[in-house]
């Protein structure tokens, strides 16, 4: 506790120092709470922070509720100061971006050095504000010494530096924050307060989708921004037909875009009847006015399916899984009751196993039915997997009859025939 208090007093004192003192080597070895990173629960997340004023690029890593400096490089930004507005203004944009590509020198003009990391400028917010331009990259250069503010808007590093940096980034995952001047929280308490505020907002927003009404959901959005809501009626109908479902957080990152606008990069799961969807990736742009949050932009990240499609996919998967389980249940029940006609309906006309076609297989089974006074089949833990047009079902089977008993693993391969799943082949492995 004493050390923690000393650290926070030291951190507060730093805010009264000059910019050069602020970025001293001593300071950068301590815990960092950058003002532009509100919250991240992704341990190990690496973030690139570009400070245009000091002409420095920092690589930070999330060490569990605080960020630590991994490395820093001298950089060169646009020839002209200020935020990028239009193509050709030779300014470097300010905001939060994502690395979308990584290209090495064989694919580049020599001006970009040994490699280039492409950014998603202009992003949604840039376009909404009427900004334009393209090809804003972090790239290398062989011009030494590296002079300040020499690019047409990109962020340039010496070749040796970007070669090192490239080992620490992940395309589609690494955020890049470009700011006029990097600032830091005065205290950890201030950081915790903002973190709690956005975490609560995210939870309530998810709850409105999970169990709220159309109006509950829209209450989170600015009156000046109308999100796509065409999916809601179908989504509400799906919710009623699920036995159980929930939306749960996978990860949440919150970044500051400007003094009043923040970006939530959120990943969440949709769980329906114990079936979990792939991660849904969404980005919300939040404006805080008079301490009241309003969503002013809402987009899915590249590669993410939308909520309704995910729900429909799970519904189809659940229905498909249930259809297969129904077939297995009918098959086991028919076998146990020695109902050879119903048992035979569970098999495909193309069935072939253990050297027998369907006709011979049923004759063999009927002979066994007559041999034993009773047959009892118990099935446990079926695992169902779709393989192209076929389905493989694997489960533990306990067979008991008046004359013979065994247990083991049964594998059924199924195919759709006349609108129903039927057994194409089967195999058995005794386990003793």
Buried (B, 14 or more C-beta within 10 A) or exposed (E): EEEEEEEBEEBEEBEEEEEEEBBEEEBBEBBBBBBBBBBBBBEEBBBBBBBBEBBBBBBBBBBEBBBBBBBBBBBBBBBEEEBBBEEEBBBBBBBBBBBBEBBEBEEBEEBBBBBBBBBBBBBBBBEEEEBBBEBBBBBBBEBEEBEEBBBBBBBBBBBBBBBBBBEEBEEBEBBBBBBBEBBBBBBBEEBBEBBEBBBEBBEBBBBBBEEBEEEBBBBBBBEEBEBEEEBBEEBEEBBEEBEEBBBEBBBBBBBBBBEEBBBBBBBBBBBBBEBEBBBBBBBBBBBBEEEEBBBBBBBEBEEBBEBBEBBBBBBEBBEBBEBBBEBBEBBBBBBBBBBBEBBBBBBBEEBEBEEBEBEEBBEEBBEBBEEBEEBBBEBEEBEBEEEEEBBBBBBBBEBBBEEEEEBEEBBBBBBEBEEBBBBBBBEEEEEE
